[in-house]
Amino acid sequence: MTKSPNPEIIVTELEDELVLLNPRTQAMFTLNGTGKIIWQNLGKHSAEEIAVKITDAFEIDLETAASDTKNLLETLEAAGLLV
């Protein structure tokens, strides 16, 4: 099952980063360029497809991109940013 961004999250774009605010908890998260690609593709693509997009955007191997994607998704889900 593909996760999607929690619609309650307030998203602000700052150049190559995203700032996410969970209004329920007042927790704020900043995502770098890699995190931004992951966030913007949630609900549209699988984690594997997102990892490929990351390899296309940055000089990184697929194994590292897949691991980074998985780790960030776990962090975002634990923080209540995904549904």
C-alpha positions as CSV (number, residue, x, y, z in Angstrom):
1,M,0.0,0.0,0.0
2,T,1.4,3.4,-1.0
3,K,1.4,6.1,1.7
4,S,0.2,9.6,1.0
5,P,0.9,12.9,2.7
6,N,-1.4,13.7,5.6
7,P,-3.8,16.4,4.1
8,E,-3.6,18.3,7.5
9,I,0.1,19.0,7.0
10,I,1.0,22.6,6.1
11,V,3.8,22.6,3.4
12,T,6.0,25.5,2.6
13,E,8.5,25.4,-0.2
14,L,11.8,27.2,0.4
15,E,14.0,26.9,-2.7
16,D,15.2,23.3,-2.8
17,E,13.7,22.4,0.6
18,L,10.2,21.8,2.0
19,V,9.1,22.8,5.5
20,L,6.3,20.6,6.9
21,L,4.2,21.7,9.9
22,N,1.9,19.3,11.7
23,P,-0.7,21.6,13.2
24,R,-1.9,19.0,15.7
25,T,1.5,18.6,17.3
26,Q,3.1,21.9,16.2
27,A,6.1,19.8,15.1
28,M,8.1,21.2,12.2
29,F,10.2,19.2,9.8
30,T,12.6,20.4,7.1
31,L,13.2,18.2,4.1
32,N,16.2,18.6,1.8
33,G,16.2,18.1,-1.9
34,T,16.0,14.3,-1.6
35,G,13.2,14.5,0.9
36,K,11.4,17.0,-1.3
37,I,11.3,14.5,-4.2
38,I,10.1,11.8,-1.9
39,W,7.3,14.0,-0.4
40,Q,6.2,15.3,-3.8
41,N,5.9,11.7,-5.2
42,L,4.0,10.2,-2.2
43,G,0.7,8.7,-3.2
44,K,1.7,8.7,-6.9
45,H,4.6,6.3,-7.0
46,S,5.9,3.3,-5.0
47,A,8.9,3.7,-2.8
48,E,10.9,1.8,-5.4
49,E,9.8,4.2,-8.2
50,I,10.7,7.2,-6.0
51,A,14.1,5.7,-5.4
52,V,14.7,5.6,-9.1
53,K,13.6,9.3,-9.4
54,I,16.2,10.1,-6.7
55,T,19.0,8.3,-8.7
56,D,17.9,10.4,-11.7
57,A,18.1,13.7,-9.8
58,F,21.3,13.0,-7.8
59,E,24.5,11.1,-8.3
60,I,23.5,8.2,-6.0
61,D,23.2,4.5,-6.5
62,L,19.8,2.8,-6.4
63,E,20.6,0.8,-3.2
64,T,21.4,4.0,-1.3
65,A,18.4,5.8,-2.7
66,A,16.1,2.9,-1.8
67,S,17.5,2.8,1.8
68,D,17.2,6.6,2.2
69,T,13.6,6.5,0.8
70,K,12.6,3.7,3.2
71,N,14.2,5.5,6.2
72,L,12.5,8.8,5.5
73,L,9.1,7.2,4.9
74,E,9.4,5.4,8.3
75,T,10.3,8.7,10.0
76,L,7.5,10.6,8.3
77,E,5.0,7.9,9.2
78,A,6.1,7.8,12.8
79,A,5.7,11.6,13.0
80,G,2.1,11.3,11.7
81,L,2.8,13.0,8.4
82,L,1.5,10.2,6.3
83,V,-1.8,8.4,5.9
